[in-house]
Amino acid sequence: MKRRNFLVGVGGTAIGGSALLGTGAFSRVESHRDVTIEVATDSDAYLGLGPGSSENGDNYVEEDDYGHVEIAIGDSGNDGYGVNSNSLTFFDNLLEICNQGKEDAGVYFEPTPLGDEGGAVAAFYTGEAQGSEGFGGAEPLAHEQENAFEVAVGECEEVGLVVDTGGKLDLGGEKVDATEEETIIDETVTITADVDLSD
């Protein structure tokens, strides 16, 4: 009997509250909250980009006036002005990619290849070049989503760049005329870090 009275009492209270407050809806609310977003140079951003830990990184990777990483392979300052024609030229550990965010991420480059079909092409790869046939230990290419490589939080990975001036790789390139002495590739690459692609 006492338990029944208790339950009825709770129900009565609930009904009273409902009658007092109505549906609980509102017509308008304005709430002010702080939002702080900072911007950083490539080296200090969540996706950290900088020169690899090699002479290649020191010699061919630099920052522009806005702190963006650029790769420039050209005049060496020692009478060298570019890569050989009809050749594969590998630049191991050229670029360092660091995950300075809060989750592991899969990283990949687009498009593949860099350069126009019918001329010189270039592509990024993981690992290091070994030997003179194909990529050797430099495989796989680090282009397109299916070739994403994982960079854990707080970790850095280095990638290299191969330049094909002889149509030696299956990337659509062809032999380049070295006597033209011109820029053979001048493109923008997109680097994507996606947490949904981490292993």
C-alpha positions, -999 to +999 in steps of 0.1 A: +000+000+000+027+024+009+046+016-023+015+024-044+011+057-027+047+065-034+044+058-071+013+079-074+030+107-057+059+106-082+034+106-111+016+136-096+048+155-093+057+147-129+024+160-142+027+191-122+061+198-136+049+192-172+019+216-167+043+242-153+070+240-180+049+232-211+069+215-239+103+228-230+108+244-264+121+279-271+119+304-298+154+318-298+187+313-279+219+332-284+250+318-266+285+332-270+315+309-269+352+316-275+367+301-307+405+303-310+423+291-342+460+295-348+478+293-380+514+280-383+541+275-408+544+241-425+570+230-400+548+237-370+514+228-383+494+197-374+507+182-407+543+191-403+563+195-435+600+201-438+633+190-453+643+153-449+673+144-428+696+141-457+717+163-480+688+161-505+665+177-479+691+204-472+698+211-508+664+209-525+638+218-499+632+253-487+604+275-473+588+304-492+580+338-476+548+323-461+564+293-445+553+269-472+576+241-482+589+241-518+610+216-537+633+231-562+657+208-582+678+229-605+709+249-604+733+233-579+756+263-578+785+241-589+779+241-626+751+215-624+717+227-637+694+197-636+689+159-638+703+137-665+682+129-696+671+093-703+676+085-666+660+078-633+672+101-606+663+093-570+663+118-541+660+097-510+647+112-477+639+145-495+608+155-475+599+149-439+562+146-429+553+147-392+520+140-375+517+168-349+480+164-345+460+141-322+452+110-343+472+086-365+467+094-402+473+079-436+492+101-459+494+102-497+502+125-526+482+135-557+483+135-586+503+107-601+525+113-619+538+149-616+545+162-651+527+158-684+525+124-701+549+123-731+577+141-712+595+138-679+575+126-649+582+125-611+567+106-582+571+104-544+581+071-528+587+056-494+618+038-484+652+043-502+663+036-537+684+005-542+701-007-573+695+005-608+665-016-618+631-001-612+625+011-576+643-017-558+637-010-521+621+023-529+587+008-536+559+016-533+549+049-547+532+071-521+506+084-545+468+080-544+447+069-515+453+031-519+490+038-514+486+058-482+513+052-456+506+056-419+522+084-398+514+079-361+508+108-337+542+123-327+560+104-355+577+115-387+582+097-420+605+106-448+597+103-485+619+105-516+613+118-551+622+100-583+625+119-616+621+098-648+634+115-680+636+083-701+602+067-699+617+040-677+588+038-652+552+028-660+540+063-654+534+076-690+567+094-693+590+095-724+625+105-732+634+142-727+656+162-750+684+174-727+696+200-752+665+221-745+678+230-710+644+240-697+622+234-667+607+199-673+583+198-644+566+228-627+535+216-608+518+216-575+514+185-555+486+178-529+496+161-497+466+145-479+466+133-443+434+114-435+427+098-401+402+074-417+431+058-436+453+049-406+457+012-399 
